[in-house]
Amino acid sequence: MATRISVNARSVQLLRIFVSGIFLVAGFNHLLQVEKTAQRIEKANFKGIAHLFGDPQWLVILSGMVMLSAGFLFLMGYKTKWAALILIGVLIPITLTIQVGQITTLGPLFKNIAILGGLLFFVLNDTRKSVNPDEYEP
């Protein structure tokens, strides 16, 4: 039996807005700095993960477009659960390729883990407006 908790609707909205920001910024960076981002992949300890999916430059462009589009949908609260799942699908291979295995990037690794937690909140909970707009009942 699930325990019901009350969550302020505004906090759910703010969480969605704040989490979407990282994907919008990263998506723009991927598209504006394709070569530089592809070089980061080539320098990563687990670059082989990226190579399983294809050419790093095309992956940078594709991931940039996906982060921008899904990040915008997530920001707007449209199809939030699906947008979160898509963003998780982009976040995991990026995290495994770039952050895992690099002791100097533990901060970014745990930042990505925290972002994953934020996205999972929206996957696991129905965040549509409840009857009382000041409270959210999962």
C-alpha positions as CSV (number, residue, x, y, z in Angstrom):
1,M,0.0,0.0,0.0
2,A,1.4,3.3,-1.1
3,T,1.7,6.1,1.5
4,R,0.2,9.4,0.3
5,I,2.1,12.6,0.8
6,S,1.1,16.1,0.1
7,V,3.4,18.2,-2.1
8,N,3.0,21.8,-3.0
9,A,2.1,22.1,-6.7
10,R,4.4,25.1,-7.1
11,S,7.4,23.0,-5.9
12,V,6.6,20.4,-8.6
13,Q,6.4,23.1,-11.2
14,L,9.7,24.7,-10.0
15,L,11.5,21.3,-10.0
16,R,10.4,20.7,-13.6
17,I,11.6,24.2,-14.7
18,F,14.9,23.9,-12.9
19,V,15.7,20.4,-14.1
20,S,14.8,21.4,-17.7
21,G,17.4,24.2,-17.7
22,I,20.4,21.9,-17.7
23,F,19.1,20.1,-20.9
24,L,18.3,23.4,-22.7
25,V,21.7,24.8,-22.0
26,A,23.5,21.5,-22.8
27,G,21.5,21.1,-26.0
28,F,22.4,24.5,-27.2
29,N,26.1,23.9,-26.3
30,H,26.1,20.6,-28.2
31,L,24.8,22.3,-31.3
32,L,27.0,25.3,-31.0
33,Q,30.2,23.5,-30.1
34,V,29.9,20.2,-32.0
35,E,33.7,19.7,-32.5
36,K,34.6,20.6,-28.9
37,T,31.9,18.3,-27.5
38,A,33.0,15.4,-29.8
39,Q,36.6,15.9,-28.6
40,R,35.4,15.4,-25.0
41,I,33.9,12.1,-26.0
42,E,37.2,11.1,-27.7
43,K,39.1,11.9,-24.5
44,A,36.7,10.0,-22.2
45,N,37.8,6.7,-20.6
46,F,34.6,5.0,-21.8
47,K,34.4,6.5,-25.3
48,G,33.7,3.0,-26.6
49,I,30.1,3.4,-25.2
50,A,29.6,6.4,-27.5
51,H,31.1,4.6,-30.5
52,L,28.6,1.8,-30.0
53,F,25.9,4.3,-31.0
54,G,27.8,5.9,-33.9
55,D,30.1,8.7,-34.9
56,P,30.6,11.1,-32.0
57,Q,29.9,14.2,-34.1
58,W,26.6,12.9,-35.2
59,L,25.8,11.8,-31.7
60,V,26.5,15.3,-30.4
61,I,24.2,16.8,-33.0
62,L,21.5,14.3,-32.3
63,S,21.7,14.5,-28.5
64,G,21.7,18.3,-28.8
65,M,18.5,18.2,-30.8
66,V,16.9,15.7,-28.5
67,M,17.9,17.6,-25.3
68,L,16.5,20.9,-26.8
69,S,13.2,19.4,-27.9
70,A,12.5,17.1,-24.9
71,G,13.9,19.8,-22.6
72,F,11.4,22.3,-24.0
73,L,8.5,19.9,-23.7
74,F,9.6,19.2,-20.1
75,L,9.9,22.9,-19.3
76,M,6.4,23.5,-20.6
77,G,4.9,20.5,-18.8
78,Y,3.7,18.9,-21.9
79,K,3.9,15.1,-22.0
80,T,6.2,15.5,-19.0
81,K,6.5,11.8,-18.2
82,W,7.5,11.0,-21.8
83,A,9.9,14.0,-22.0
84,A,11.5,12.8,-18.8
85,L,12.0,9.3,-20.1
86,I,13.6,10.6,-23.3
87,L,15.9,12.9,-21.3
88,I,16.8,9.9,-19.1
89,G,17.6,8.0,-22.4
90,V,20.1,10.7,-23.3
91,L,21.5,11.4,-19.8
92,I,22.5,7.8,-19.1
93,P,24.8,7.2,-22.1
94,I,26.3,10.6,-21.7
95,T,27.0,10.0,-18.0
96,L,28.5,6.6,-18.6
97,T,30.7,7.9,-21.4
98,I,31.9,11.2,-20.0
99,Q,31.7,11.0,-16.2
100,V,32.0,7.4,-15.1
101,G,35.6,6.3,-14.8
102,Q,37.0,9.7,-14.4
103,I,37.9,10.4,-10.8
104,T,38.4,14.1,-11.5
105,T,34.7,14.4,-12.5
106,L,33.0,13.1,-9.5
107,G,31.1,16.3,-9.0
108,P,29.5,16.2,-12.5
109,L,28.8,12.5,-12.0
110,F,26.8,13.1,-8.9
111,K,25.2,16.2,-10.6
112,N,23.9,13.8,-13.3
113,I,22.8,11.3,-10.7
114,A,20.8,14.1,-9.0
115,I,19.3,15.1,-12.3
116,L,18.3,11.5,-12.9
117,G,16.6,11.6,-9.6
118,G,14.6,14.7,-10.6
119,L,13.6,13.1,-13.9
120,L,12.6,9.9,-12.1
121,F,10.3,11.9,-9.9
122,F,8.3,12.9,-13.0
123,V,8.3,9.4,-14.4
124,L,7.1,7.7,-11.2
125,N,4.5,10.3,-10.2
126,D,1.4,11.7,-11.8
127,T,2.3,15.4,-11.8
128,R,-0.8,16.7,-13.5
129,K,-2.7,19.3,-11.5
130,S,-4.8,17.9,-8.7
131,V,-8.1,19.2,-7.5
132,N,-6.4,21.5,-5.1
133,P,-3.8,23.5,-7.0
134,D,-1.8,24.2,-3.8
135,E,-1.2,20.5,-3.2
136,Y,0.0,17.6,-5.2
137,E,-1.1,14.1,-4.2
138,P,1.1,11.4,-5.8
